């Protein structure tokens, strides 16, 4: 069984929810569905394995300092696929 990433709530108000995620190597978020559009900004190089519905797993690298955004409804499990700790900040747009 994988360790669970540590989610630290930074802001949660009527407009945004900001959460920092800290992953040990091999740690995961667990399966979840995003209820809001969101933006991720990598604090470290993020070597992610993204488990997706239907059994597919995609591997992606988000370099430190880079961002990406996704729409509400994304369902996945995010896993640190690297050998080093991984950290990113997620901003959900309410």
N, C-alpha and C positions, 0 to 999 in steps of 0.2 A: 504494500500500500504506500502511496506517495504521501509525503509531507504536504501540508496545506500552506500556501503563501500567506503572509501576514498582510492584512488590509488595514491601513490606518486612515480613518476619516479625518480630513483636514478642514473641509467646509461642507455644510449641508444646509442650504437655505432655499428660498422659494424659486431661485433662478438656476443654481448649479449645485452639483455634488462633486467634490474633489477628493480623490482617494489615492494614497500612495500604496503601491504593492511592492513587497519585498519577497523575493523567491530565493531560497537556497537551491543549489543545483538539484534538479529533478523534482522540485516542488511544483504544485499545481494550484489553480484557482478552484477547481471542481466545475462541473457542468453548470452553466448559467445562461440566461437569456437577457440581453440588454433591453431595459425598459425605456431608454432614452438614446438619442443620438449622442455620440461621445467622441472625444479626442484623447489620444494616448501620446505622451511625450516620454521618450526613453531617457532615463538618468544614467544608465550603463548600456553597453552593448547588450541587446536583448536577443538571444538565440532562442526563439520560440518554436515549440511544436504546438500546433493548433488542431486539436481533435474536433471534428465537425460532424454534424448529423449525417447518417448514412455510412459511418465508419471511416471516412477519409481523414487523413492527418496531413496537414501542410506544415512544412518547416520554413520559417522566415527569419531574417535578421533585420532588426531595427537598430541602426547605429545610435550610440549615445548622442543626445541632442536633437535627434530627428523626431518628427511627429507624423501621425496619420489619423484619419477620422473614419468612422463607420456609422451606419444608420441604425436606428432603433430596430430591434428584432433579431439581431445577430445572436446565434446560439453556438456556444463552443466551450471547450475546456482548454485553458492556456497552461502550458508546461514549460518550465525552464529547461531547455534542451542543451544548455551549455555546461561547462565545468566550473564556472564562477557564479557568484551571486548575481541576481538580475533585479533591477528596480525600474519602475516606471510610475508616472502620475497619470491618472485617468480623470478627465473632466467630463461629467455628464451634463448635457444641456437640457434643462427641464422646460 
